[in-house]
Amino acid sequence: MIKRLVKLTFQADKTDDFLAVFESSKNLIRQMKGCRHLELLRDVATPQVFFTLSYWESEADLNAYRDSELFKTTWAKTKILFSDKPQAWSVEVASEAPLQ
């Protein structure tokens, strides 16, 4: 399982535009082969900073999504709203501990 975390920083007046793009594409992304989870997080101190967190069965599934027409059209609508370069990490669980 691959977990993908992407940090997105938007122009302050463009966050509503981004939220509209995300709302229109989130269910389609969740239906992509290998996508097991997708959520949108927002920084509590800096409201124009968002993170997407997605879980993928494999790196091949993630790459297939990144090569898809859905990604290309969604990214084209999103990247024009940025105020800073996005950052992304693909990670896997190294160790788990139960919550207490």
TALINNOR-V743209 format. One line per field, one symbol per residue. phi: phi as a letter, one per 40 degrees, with the letter a starting at -180 (. if undefined). psi: psi as a letter, one per 20 degrees, with the letter a starting at -180 (. if undefined). burial: 1 if it has 16 or more other ideal C-beta (glycine too) atoms within 10 Angstrom, else 0. A space follows every 50 residues. Layout:
phi=???
psi=???
burial=???
//
This chain:
phi=.bbbbbcbbbddcbccccdcccdcbdccccccdgcbaaabbbcccbccbb bbbbbbdacccccccccccdcdccccccccccbaccbabbbbccabbccb
psi=pppppppppqphjjhhgghggghiighhghiqpipiqpqpqpphhnijpr ppoqpqhrhggghgghirhggghghhhghiiqiqpqqqpprqphqqpqq.
burial=01110011110001100100110010001001011001000000000111 01010100001100100000100100010010000000000000000000
//
